[in-house]
Amino acid sequence: MHGFAVFLAKEMREIVRTWRIWVLPLILVFIGLTSPIIAELTPQLLSSLSTGPEMEGVVIQLPDPVTRDAYLQFTKNASQIVIIAVIISVAGMISAEKRSGTAVLVLTKPVSRTGLVVAKILSNWVLLLGATALGALLCVGVTVVIFDTELLVEFATAAGLWYVLAAMFVAFMAVFSVLVGSQGGAAGAGVALYLVLSVLTGWGPMRDYSPAGLLSAGDRIIVGESVALLWPVVTAVAATVVAIALAAWLFERQEL
């Protein structure tokens, strides 16, 4: 375990010293700050479209923006833009180590291949957790200033569910990174998985009993719908554990 702890610390230092410390946090900070502002300004922007002579007689009426709109803007961006960013940013977590020869050097020390895989995933989970918390807190702060303090529990629940989903994608990207030699290929496989889950979320049984339900669960909670959370969370956690085990098993059997 000493070797694993040392390698995990090394991974965390690499995150802090490289571009990875900026990408996901900056994206989540951006959507956290702008989601309430966009929700507030969208009705005015759409109304302004009907002021030109070519739009004479066209009336665009939208309800006044409310707290719910700000949080929905955040969760929709997180479920689309940020998930894709997560997939791309971690796509090379194992394959890059193999190409650079770092994996061979690390494995000569008291670090197992399974330890390497787990440390890679854990370090990315820590980064993702910090970025998610920061973005969500900024969104709450701006929303409270512009709107009010409603839906705080619902939004916190939605953010937590999104993190479970994103953590699952990180685990699956470890599998793809082991299987596929290039970062682009692994990213493509991750995007394909995302698209499959996006389609399945529209099918009731898959939405209620598989991780696909987590893609829309946050939105549905914020609008006040009754949402079945147990099985989507349980299956997402189970899929994450299976993906970690599979990535470690595949990596153990690869030649470096």
N, C-alpha and C positions, 0 to 999 in steps of 0.2 A: 504493500500500500504506500510505502514511502516513495517509491519510484513513480507511482501514479500521481501522488500529490505534487511532486516536483514538476511532472509534465503538465498537470493541470494549471499550476501556477505559471509555467512558461507560456501556455496557451493564452491565459488571461493577460499577461504582459504583451504578447504579440497583438492582441486585440487593441489594447490601449495605444500601442505605438504605430499601428498601421491604419489604413483607410477604413477598416471595419468599424472602428469606434465612432465614425462620423455618419456612415450611410444610413443605417436603420434609425438611430436616434434622431438625425436631422429630418428624415421623412416623417417620423411620428410627431416630432415637435411641430413641423410645418402643418400637418393636418390637425393637430391639436389646437394650434393657434387660429387657423383659418376656418375650420368647420363652423364654429358659431358665427363668424363674420359672414361667411357665404350664406348661411341660413338666413341671417338678418337681411342681407342685401338682395337675395334672389328675387323676391316679389317686386322690388323696385326696378331691378334690371329688366325683368320681363315686361313690366308695365311700360318702361321707356321704349320698348320695341314697337308699341302701338301708337307712337306720337307722330310718326312720319306721314306724309301725304299718301304714300302707297298703302298705308294701313288704315286709311279713313274708314270708319264704320266698324272696325274690329275692336272689340273690347276684351281685354285680358284681365280677369278678376281672380285673384288668389287670396286665400285667407292670410291673415297676419301671421308671421312666423312666431313659433313658440319654442319652448325649451326642447321639446321632443325633436324638432327639426335639426337643432344643433347636434344633438347626440346621434341622430340617424345619419347625418352627414359624416360624422367621424367613423361610425361602424361600417358604413358602406365603403368608404375609402380604405379602411383597414382590411376589410374582407376582399378587396380587389387589389388595389395598388400595393399595399404593404405586404400581402401574402406573396405576390409575384416578386417583390424586392427581396423578401426572405429567401425564396427559392433560388434566385440568382446569386445572392451574396454568399450562400453556404454551399453552392453546387460543387465547389472544388475542395471541400474540406479534407477528403482523403486522397483524391486523385492528385492534388497539388503536392502533397507530401511524398507520394510515390514518384512523381515526375522529377521532383527536385532532389531526390535521394535522402531527404530528411528522415523519412520513415525508417530506412535501413539504419541510419545512425542512432535514432531513438531506440530502436528495438535491440541494439547491442547493449543498452543499459537495462536496469531492472524494470522495464515497462513492457507488459504483454501487448499483443495486438488488440486484444479486447480492451485493455486499459487505454490504448491510444484512441480507439473509436469512442469509448465512453467519455474520455476527456474532451475530445473535439465537440461532442454533442453538448456536454454540460457547459462548456465555456460559451457556446453560442446561445444556450438557454439563458445564462446569466445576462449576457448582453441584451437579449430580446426582452427579458423581464424588466431590466432597468429602462430600456427605451419605451416599452409599453406603459410603465408606470408614469414616466415623465410626460409622454404625450397625453395620456388620459388626464393627469392632474392639470396640465395646461388647458385642456379642453374644458374641464370643469370650471377652472378659474375664469376663463373668458366668458363661458356661458352664464355663470353667476353674475358677472358684471353686466352683460347685455340683457339677459332674461331674468332668471330667478334660480332658486335652489331646489326646484322640483327634480324628481327622477334620479337622484344621486345613487340610490341603492340599485335601481334598474341599470343605470349606466355602468356602475362598478361590476355588476354581474355580467353584463355584456362584454366588458373589457376582459374579465377573467375567462369567460368562455372562448373569446378570441385567442387569448394566450394559449389555452389548451390546444386549440386547433393549430396555431402556428408552431407550437412545440412538436406536435405530431409531424408536421411537414419537415421540420429540421431532422427528425429521426429518419424519415423516409429519404431525405436527401443524402443521408449518410449511406444508405443502401445503394442509391443510384450512383453516388460518387465512387463507391467500391466497384460496382459493376461496369460503369462506363468510364473510359479512359480520359475523356475530355470534360472540361467544365461545362461547355456548351451543350454537349449531349446529355449530361446529368440534369442541367437546367431544363432542357426540353422535356425530359421524362417527368420532372417535377411539375412543369406547366400542364402536361397531359393529365397527370393525376388531379391537379386542381380543376381542370375542365370537366373531368369525369364526375368529381364531387359536386361541381356546380350544376350539372345536369341532374344528378340524383337527388339534389335537395328539393327539386320540384315534384318528386314522387313521395307521397305520404309515408309509406312504410319505411323507406330509406331515410327520410327526414326524421322520423321518430325513433329509429332503432340503429342508426349508424352515425359515424362522424360527419356525414354530409349535413346532418341537421345543424351542426355548429356554425355553418356558413350563414344561416339566416336566423339562428336563435336569438342573437343580440338584438336585431331589428325588431323581431316579434315581441320580445320582452319590453322594449322601450315603448312600443305602440300599445301595450297593455293586453296582448294576447296571452292565452294560457299555453305554455310551452312545455312539452315533455323533454326534460333535461337528463334524466337518469341514464338512459341507454346511450344517447349520443356521447355523453361524457365517459361512461364506462367503456364503450367500444373504442373511443379515441385513445384513452389511456392504454387499453389492451393492445391496440394497433401500434402505439408508440413503443411499448415494451417488446412486442414481436419484431418491429423494425430494428430496434437496437440489437436484439439478439441475432437477427438475420445478418445485419451489417457486420457484426463481430465474427459470426460463423463464416461468412464469405471471405472476409479479410484474412482469417486464419488459414484459409486454403489457397490463397493467392501467392504466386511467386513475385518477389520484389526485385 
